[in-house]
């Protein structure tokens, strides 16, 4: 038993939350606090930055790299006429002189005052942040006024207060010449904090006070059901502008930008109601909650909702979605131990329970639209078809003792895998077990008369060939698809030995991605190693069933000469690459 510590689910979720907060905090500047050091905020922060709608940051005619958006907001629906309350917060930045510590850290901090004498250092770029919060604004959603532009005056007053503070800030950055070049700090000014402050006071020039403007644009249009869709204007809810420039200058536009950063926008209904939109989520939409409170552009949106009524919508810097694992229903038939000791009884019970579930109230059509009801009926028919395939696989397990023994040995392989794996599994997930059993007829097809197979399960009403159909196994990431196909492969491996095949290829697997092929090969290797141990222990019983233990099970990994040699004798130091037959023990020893 491994003593390695495994974090709990709560601890893992806490770590994920920490990482998400850290990434968003770094991309929005929240983690930097009130100062942005080293470069302008417009170049440093990827989230929650908005540019003027007339700004073109693209290089030539082809856009390269990040482009700052000119708008952010969300769309939602209200019930007819409505009065909304809008609360907005944003941040603005202006350039300041760095502190002594900030400048020293980027100016050869280990050098002595004598070594700095006569040298100059580039002034560190530092921007100071100021936060602005407006009182709640009212927006009346009226069919006669589909476009509202509000908040410009309130923002202007708030920006004027910040501008006045910038003008009176003794540490606000001052321009010295018309070239807009950054200042150079003499090395002697870094002799002490006092010397650095004296140098700052001696710098002449004019404070370039930035100018900002912002507004909220609310537009609406009629939609079905007497509602109105309210949306942000696609052009620009927040706007920013250049700092003042001196006459005749030609500074790079990107470096002189000081964009407003929207920190939040919340919406509530003062009079009337905000109602969730109802989305059509595709053919299986009846399985999911169709309510959508809002959707966002260039930001994320959170909501507070009771039933169909949305009480509040809140802007977030980035959309964050939690994907939940799909729990597998517990069933006694999935136990590896029971499938080794008495597989037929366990699988018969599972088949009966599947039939019982096909008559469950979950399949009721009550409350569904005709379109969704038809889709649900089609899914029920597909489930009943899946039951028929499962029962056909069970019939073949009962009909061919070799298949049944191969199935048992595949389950022993899973138990063997538990002995060496970090995670312990006691049984299959239901979809894995049903998938494996349903494909047993494809293995039996090569050994039995085609007339023994049930028609209509794999093609048209007369088709009996289970190998004529291609099956797509779809399940969310991390839910067990790999073990499902490996389990079927294990049944095929042992069935080959039980029907007298001593060597040769049983299964080909092709993966479209380099990293996926490596990860899957590692899992295949562990699985086949476990199957090999089961084969060695079961050699006598396989022979007693009329088969042969045959050659050891092995895995071939074909990725081209650039990754692995194309011959087995090239590397003299590798036991697995020596001339002659490669045994499983050789491969295991060399991996």
C-alpha positions in Angstrom: 0.0 0.0 0.0 1.4 3.3 -1.0 1.9 6.0 1.7 1.8 8.8 -0.9 -0.5 11.6 0.3 -3.6 12.1 -1.9 -5.4 15.5 -1.5 -9.1 15.5 -0.8 -11.6 16.8 -3.3 -12.0 20.0 -1.3 -8.3 20.5 -1.3 -8.0 19.9 -5.0 -10.9 22.4 -5.6 -9.2 24.9 -3.4 -6.0 24.6 -5.4 -7.9 25.0 -8.7 -9.6 28.1 -7.3 -6.2 29.5 -6.2 -4.7 28.9 -9.7 -7.7 30.5 -11.4 -7.6 33.5 -9.1 -3.9 33.9 -9.6 -4.1 33.8 -13.4 -7.0 36.3 -13.5 -5.4 38.5 -10.9 -2.2 38.6 -13.0 -4.1 39.3 -16.2 -6.2 42.1 -14.8 -3.7 43.7 -12.5 -5.5 42.9 -9.3 -2.5 40.9 -8.1 -0.2 43.9 -8.7 -2.2 46.1 -6.3 -2.2 49.8 -7.0 1.0 49.9 -9.1 1.9 48.5 -12.5 5.7 48.3 -12.8 7.8 47.7 -15.9 5.4 48.5 -18.7 2.1 50.3 -19.4 -1.1 48.6 -18.2 -2.4 48.4 -21.8 0.6 46.2 -22.7 0.6 44.2 -19.5 -3.0 43.3 -18.7 -4.8 41.0 -21.1 -8.2 41.1 -19.3 -10.5 43.9 -18.3 -8.8 46.5 -20.6 -10.8 48.5 -23.1 -9.5 50.7 -25.9 -11.0 53.7 -27.7 -13.3 52.6 -30.5 -11.2 54.4 -33.1 -7.9 52.9 -31.9 -6.1 50.6 -34.4 -3.3 48.6 -32.7 -2.8 46.2 -35.6 0.5 46.2 -37.4 -0.1 47.1 -41.1 -3.1 45.2 -42.5 -2.4 42.0 -40.6 -3.2 41.8 -36.9 -0.5 40.4 -34.8 -0.7 39.4 -31.1 -3.3 40.7 -28.7 -5.9 43.3 -29.7 -7.5 45.3 -26.9 -11.3 45.2 -27.3 -13.4 48.4 -27.3 -16.4 46.9 -25.5 -17.5 44.6 -22.8 -20.9 43.7 -21.6 -23.7 41.1 -21.6 -27.1 40.5 -23.1 -30.3 39.5 -21.3 -34.0 39.7 -21.6 -36.6 41.7 -19.7 -40.4 41.4 -19.5 -41.7 44.2 -21.6 -41.0 47.7 -20.3 -38.5 47.7 -17.4 -36.4 50.1 -15.4 -32.9 48.8 -14.7 -30.4 49.9 -12.1 -26.8 49.9 -13.4 -23.8 50.0 -11.1 -20.4 50.5 -12.8 -16.8 50.4 -11.5 -13.6 51.0 -13.4 -10.0 51.8 -12.8 -7.7 54.3 -14.6 -3.9 54.5 -14.5 -1.5 57.4 -14.8 2.3 57.4 -14.9 4.3 58.3 -11.8 8.0 58.3 -10.9 9.1 55.0 -9.3 10.1 54.7 -5.7 13.7 54.3 -4.8 13.3 50.6 -4.2 11.5 50.0 -7.5 14.3 51.9 -9.5 17.1 50.3 -7.6 15.8 46.8 -8.2 16.1 47.3 -11.9 19.3 49.3 -11.9 22.2 47.0 -11.1 21.2 46.7 -7.4 24.4 44.9 -6.5 26.7 47.6 -7.8 28.4 49.9 -5.3 27.9 53.7 -5.4 31.4 54.1 -6.9 30.6 51.6 -9.7 27.3 53.5 -10.5 29.2 56.9 -10.7 29.1 58.2 -14.2 26.6 55.7 -15.4 22.9 56.2 -16.2 19.9 53.9 -16.0 16.6 53.9 -17.8 13.8 55.3 -15.6 11.5 52.4 -14.6 8.0 52.7 -16.0 5.4 52.8 -13.2 1.7 53.5 -13.4 -0.5 54.3 -10.4 -4.1 53.0 -10.3 -7.2 54.9 -9.2 -10.6 53.2 -8.8 -13.9 54.8 -9.7 -17.3 53.7 -8.5 -20.5 55.4 -9.7 -23.8 55.6 -7.9 -26.5 53.4 -9.4 -27.7 54.8 -12.7 -31.3 54.2 -14.0 -32.0 53.0 -17.5 -35.7 52.8 -18.7 -36.2 50.1 -21.3 -38.8 51.6 -23.5 -39.8 50.4 -27.0 -39.8 54.0 -28.2 -36.2 54.5 -27.1 -34.2 51.4 -28.3 -30.9 53.0 -27.7 -29.7 54.7 -24.5 -26.4 56.3 -23.8 -26.0 57.0 -20.1 -23.4 57.7 -17.4 -21.1 59.9 -19.5 -21.6 62.9 -17.2 -21.2 60.9 -14.1 -18.0 59.3 -15.4 -16.7 62.8 -16.5 -17.1 64.1 -13.0 -15.3 61.1 -11.5 -12.5 61.4 -14.1 -12.1 65.1 -13.4 -11.5 64.4 -9.7 -8.8 61.9 -10.6 -7.3 64.4 -13.1 -7.1 67.0 -10.4 -5.4 64.5 -8.1 -2.9 63.7 -10.9 -2.1 67.4 -11.4 -1.4 67.8 -7.7 0.6 64.6 -7.3 4.3 65.5 -6.8 5.3 62.1 -8.0 3.3 62.3 -11.3 5.6 61.7 -14.3 6.8 64.9 -16.1 7.7 65.1 -19.7 11.0 66.9 -20.4 11.3 67.2 -24.1 9.3 66.9 -27.3 10.8 63.5 -28.2 8.9 61.8 -25.5 11.9 59.7 -24.6 12.1 58.1 -21.2 14.3 59.8 -18.7 17.7 58.4 -17.7 18.5 58.3 -14.0 22.1 59.2 -13.1 23.9 56.6 -11.1 24.7 59.1 -8.3 21.0 59.6 -7.7 20.8 56.0 -6.6 23.2 56.5 -3.7 20.3 56.8 -1.2 16.5 57.3 -1.1 17.1 61.0 -0.2 19.4 61.4 -3.2 16.8 59.8 -5.5 14.0 62.1 -4.2 16.2 65.2 -4.7 16.7 64.1 -8.3 13.0 63.6 -8.9 12.3 67.1 -7.6 14.9 68.5 -9.9 13.4 67.0 -13.0 11.7 69.8 -15.0 8.8 69.4 -17.4 5.0 69.2 -17.5 2.7 66.6 -16.1 0.9 64.9 -18.9 -2.5 64.5 -17.4 -4.4 61.7 -19.2 -7.9 62.2 -20.4 -10.5 59.5 -20.1 -14.1 59.1 -21.1 -16.6 56.4 -20.5 -20.3 55.7 -20.9 -22.8 52.8 -20.7 -24.7 52.0 -23.9 -27.9 50.1 -23.5 -29.9 49.0 -26.5 -32.9 46.8 -26.7 -35.0 45.0 -29.4 -38.2 43.0 -29.3 -38.1 39.2 -29.1 -40.7 36.5 -28.9 -43.1 36.3 -26.0 -43.5 40.1 -25.5 -40.0 40.3 -24.1 -37.2 42.7 -25.1 -33.5 41.7 -25.5 -31.2 44.2 -23.8 -27.7 44.3 -25.0 -24.6 46.3 -24.7 -23.7 48.4 -27.8 -21.1 46.5 -29.9 -19.1 49.6 -30.4 -17.9 50.7 -27.0 -19.5 51.0 -23.6 -16.2 52.3 -22.1 -13.9 54.6 -24.1 -10.4 55.8 -23.4 -8.3 58.5 -25.1 -4.6 59.5 -25.4 -2.8 61.6 -22.8 -2.0 65.1 -24.1 0.9 65.2 -26.5 3.4 67.9 -26.9 3.5 69.6 -30.3 5.5 67.9 -33.0 5.8 64.6 -31.1 5.5 61.1 -32.7 5.5 58.7 -29.7 4.4 55.1 -30.3 0.7 55.1 -29.7 0.7 51.8 -27.8 3.1 53.0 -25.1 1.2 56.2 -24.4 -2.1 54.6 -24.0 -3.9 54.8 -20.7 -7.1 52.8 -21.0 -9.9 52.6 -18.5 -10.2 49.2 -17.0 -13.8 48.1 -16.2 -13.8 46.4 -12.8 -17.4 45.6 -12.7 -20.9 46.2 -14.1 -24.0 45.0 -12.3 -27.6 45.2 -13.4 -30.8 44.7 -11.5 -34.4 45.4 -12.2 -35.8 48.3 -10.2 -39.2 48.1 -11.9 -40.2 45.0 -13.9 -38.4 41.7 -14.2 -35.3 40.3 -15.8 -36.2 36.8 -17.1 -33.9 34.0 -18.1 -33.6 33.2 -21.8 -34.5 29.7 -22.9 -32.0 28.1 -25.1 -32.3 25.2 -27.6 -29.4 23.0 -26.6 -29.6 20.5 -29.5 -31.2 17.1 -30.0 -31.0 16.1 -26.4 -32.0 19.5 -25.0 -34.7 17.9 -22.8 -31.9 16.6 -20.6 -30.6 20.0 -19.6 -31.8 23.2 -18.0 -32.6 25.5 -20.8 -32.5 28.7 -18.7 -29.7 31.1 -19.4 -29.6 34.3 -17.4 -27.3 36.2 -19.8 -24.3 35.8 -22.1 -21.3 38.0 -22.2 -18.9 39.5 -24.7 -15.2 40.2 -23.8 -15.9 39.4 -20.2 -17.8 36.9 -18.0 -21.1 37.2 -16.3 -22.5 35.8 -13.0 -26.1 35.9 -11.9 -28.5 35.5 -9.0 -31.6 33.7 -10.2 -34.7 32.2 -8.6 -36.8 30.1 -11.1 -37.1 32.2 -14.2 -36.5 35.6 -12.5 -32.9 37.0 -12.5 -32.4 39.3 -9.6 -28.9 40.5 -10.5 -26.3 40.2 -13.2 -22.6 40.9 -12.5 -19.7 41.3 -14.9 -16.5 39.3 -14.2 -13.1 39.6 -15.8 -13.2 36.2 -17.4 -15.8 33.4 -17.9 -15.2 30.6 -15.4 -17.1 27.4 -15.8 -17.2 24.4 -13.5 -17.6 21.1 -15.3 -18.9 18.3 -13.1 -18.1 14.7 -13.5 -21.0 12.5 -14.6 -21.6 10.0 -11.8 -22.0 6.4 -12.8 -25.0 4.6 -11.2 -24.0 1.9 -8.8 -24.9 -1.6 -9.8 -23.8 -5.0 -8.4 -23.1 -6.3 -11.9 -20.1 -3.9 -12.4 -18.0 -5.6 -9.7 -14.8 -7.2 -11.0 -15.1 -10.0 -8.4 -18.7 -10.9 -9.3 -17.8 -10.8 -13.0 -15.0 -13.3 -12.4 -17.0 -15.6 -10.1 -20.5 -15.6 -11.8 -20.6 -13.2 -14.8 -23.7 -14.6 -16.4 -25.9 -14.1 -13.3 -24.6 -10.6 -12.9 -25.1 -9.6 -16.5 -28.6 -11.1 -16.7 -29.6 -8.9 -13.8 -28.1 -5.9 -15.4 -30.1 -6.6 -18.6 -33.3 -6.9 -16.7 -32.6 -3.6 -14.9 -31.9 -1.9 -18.2 -35.3 -3.1 -19.5 -37.0 -1.9 -16.3 -35.3 1.5 -16.7 -36.6 1.9 -20.3 -40.1 2.0 -18.7 -39.2 4.4 -16.0 -40.9 7.8 -15.5 -37.7 9.5 -16.6 -38.8 8.8 -20.1 -42.1 10.6 -19.6 -43.0 13.1 -22.4 -45.0 15.4 -20.0 -44.3 19.1 -20.4 -42.1 18.8 -23.5 -42.7 20.5 -26.8 -43.6 18.3 -29.7 -40.1 18.6 -31.1 -38.4 17.7 -27.8 -40.9 14.9 -27.2 -40.0 13.4 -30.6 -36.3 13.7 -29.8 -36.8 11.9 -26.4 -38.7 9.1 -28.1 -35.9 8.7 -30.6 -33.4 8.4 -27.7 -35.6 5.8 -26.0 -35.6 3.8 -29.2 -31.8 4.0 -29.3 -31.6 2.9 -25.7 -33.9 -0.1 -26.4 -31.6 -0.9 -29.4 -28.6 -0.7 -27.0 -30.4 -3.2 -24.7 -30.9 -5.6 -27.6 -27.2 -5.4 -28.4 -26.2 -6.0 -24.8 -28.5 -9.0 -24.6 -27.0 -10.4 -27.8 -23.6 -10.1 -26.3 -24.7 -11.9 -23.1 -26.2 -14.6 -25.3 -22.9 -15.2 -26.9 -21.1 -15.3 -23.6 -23.5 -18.1 -22.6 -23.2 -19.8 -26.0 -19.4 -19.9 -26.3 -17.5 -21.0 -23.2 -14.3 -19.6 -24.7 -15.8 -16.1 -24.8 -17.0 -16.4 -21.3 -13.6 -17.5 -20.1 -12.0 -14.6 -22.0 -14.4 -12.2 -20.3 -13.5 -13.6 -16.9 -9.8 -13.2 -17.6 -10.3 -9.6 -18.8 -11.9 -8.9 -15.4 -9.0 -10.6 -13.7 -6.7 -8.3 -15.6 -8.5 -5.3 -14.0 -7.9 -6.8 -10.6 -4.3 -7.4 -11.5 -4.0 -3.8 -12.6 -5.2 -2.7 -9.2 -2.2 -4.3 -7.5 0.3 -2.0 -9.2 -1.8 1.1 -9.8 -2.0 4.2 -7.5 -5.8 4.1 -7.8 -7.9 1.1 -6.8 -11.0 0.3 -8.8 -13.5 -2.3 -7.7 -15.6 -2.5 -10.8 -16.5 -1.1 -14.2 -18.6 2.0 -14.8 -22.0 1.0 -16.3 -21.2 2.4 -19.8 -17.9 0.5 -19.9 -19.4 -2.8 -19.0 -22.3 -2.4 -21.5 -19.9 -1.3 -24.2 -17.7 -4.4 -23.7 -20.5 -6.9 -23.6 -22.3 -5.4 -26.5 -19.2 -5.9 -28.7 -18.7 -9.5 -27.8 -20.7 -10.7 -30.9 -18.0 -9.0 -33.1 -15.4 -11.4 -31.6 -17.7 -14.4 -32.0 -18.3 -13.6 -35.7 -15.0 -15.0 -36.7 -15.7 -18.4 -35.1 -19.4 -19.1 -35.8 -21.9 -19.5 -38.6 -23.4 -16.2 -39.6 -26.9 -17.7 -39.4 -26.5 -17.9 -35.6 -26.4 -14.1 -35.2 -29.5 -12.0 -34.7 -30.4 -9.8 -37.7 -31.1 -6.1 -37.6 -28.8 -5.1 -34.7 -25.9 -3.7 -36.6 -27.3 -2.5 -39.9 -30.5 -3.0 -41.9 -33.2 -5.5 -40.9 -31.4 -8.4 -42.6 -27.8 -7.6 -41.7 -26.3 -10.1 -39.2 -22.6 -9.0 -39.3 -21.7 -7.2 -36.0 -18.3 -6.2 -37.6 -20.1 -4.2 -40.3 -20.9 -1.3 -37.9 -18.6 1.3 -36.5 -19.3 2.4 -33.0 -18.5 5.8 -31.6 -17.9 5.8 -27.8 -18.5 9.3 -26.5 -18.0 10.4 -22.9 -16.6 13.5 -21.2 -12.8 13.7 -20.6 -11.6 11.6 -17.7 -14.7 9.4 -17.5 -13.2 6.1 -18.5 -13.2 5.7 -22.3 -9.7 4.3 -22.3 -10.6 1.5 -19.9 -13.7 0.7 -22.0 -11.7 -0.1 -25.1 -8.8 -1.6 -23.2 -11.3 -4.0 -21.5 -12.7 -5.0 -24.9 -9.2 -5.5 -26.2 -8.4 -7.7 -23.2 -11.3 -9.9 -24.0 -10.0 -10.2 -27.6 -6.5 -11.0 -26.4 -7.6 -13.9 -24.3 -10.2 -15.1 -26.8 -7.4 -15.3 -29.4 -5.4 -17.6 -27.1 -8.5 -19.7 -26.2 -9.3 -20.2 -29.9 -5.8 -21.4 -30.7 -4.1 -18.2 -32.0 -0.6 -18.3 -30.5 0.8 -15.0 -31.9 -0.1 -12.1 -34.2 -1.9 -8.8 -34.0 -5.1 -8.6 -32.0 -5.8 -4.8 -32.1 -4.6 -1.7 -33.9 -5.0 1.7 -32.2 -4.4 5.0 -34.0 -4.1 8.3 -32.2 -4.1 11.7 -34.1 -2.0 13.6 -31.5 1.6 13.0 -30.5 1.0 13.6 -26.8 -2.1 11.6 -26.8 -0.4 8.6 -28.5 2.3 8.7 -25.8 -0.1 8.9 -22.9 -2.3 6.2 -24.3 0.6 3.9 -25.0 1.8 4.2 -21.4 -1.7 3.2 -20.2 -1.8 0.4 -22.8 1.5 -0.9 -21.7 0.5 -1.1 -18.0 -2.8 -2.8 -19.1 -1.1 -5.4 -21.4 1.5 -6.1 -18.7 -1.3 -6.9 -16.3 -2.9 -9.1 -18.9 0.4 -10.9 -19.5 0.7 -11.8 -15.8 -2.9 -13.2 -16.0 -1.9 -15.1 -19.1 1.1 -16.7 -17.4 -1.0 -17.7 -14.4 -3.8 -19.1 -16.6 -1.7 -21.0 -19.1 -3.0 -24.4 -17.9 -6.7 -23.4 -17.9 -6.3 -21.9 -21.4 -4.8 -25.2 -22.6 -7.5 -27.2 -20.9 -10.1 -25.1 -22.8 -8.6 -26.2 -26.1 -6.4 -23.1 -26.6 -2.8 -22.2 -26.2 -1.0 -19.8 -24.0 1.0 -18.8 -27.0 3.6 -16.0 -27.1 3.7 -13.3 -24.5 1.4 -10.3 -25.0 3.3 -7.2 -26.3 2.8 -3.6 -27.4 4.2 -2.1 -30.6 4.7 1.6 -30.7 5.0 3.0 -34.3 5.8 6.7 -34.5 8.4 7.0 -37.2 12.2 6.8 -37.3 12.5 10.3 -35.9 11.2 9.1 -32.5 12.1 5.4 -32.4 14.5 3.2 -34.5 13.0 1.3 -37.3 15.0 -1.9 -36.5 15.3 -3.9 -33.4 19.1 -4.4 -33.6 20.4 -0.8 -33.9 21.0 -0.1 -30.2 23.4 -2.7 -28.8 22.9 -1.4 -25.3 19.1 -2.1 -25.3 18.2 -5.6 -24.3 14.8 -5.2 -26.0 16.5 -4.2 -29.3 18.9 -7.2 -29.6 18.6 -9.5 -32.6 16.2 -12.4 -32.1 12.8 -12.8 -30.6 11.9 -10.0 -28.1 10.1 -11.4 -25.0 7.8 -9.6 -22.8 10.3 -9.8 -20.0 12.8 -8.0 -22.2 10.4 -5.2 -23.0 9.4 -4.8 -19.4 13.0 -4.7 -18.2 13.9 -2.0 -20.8 11.0 0.3 -20.2 
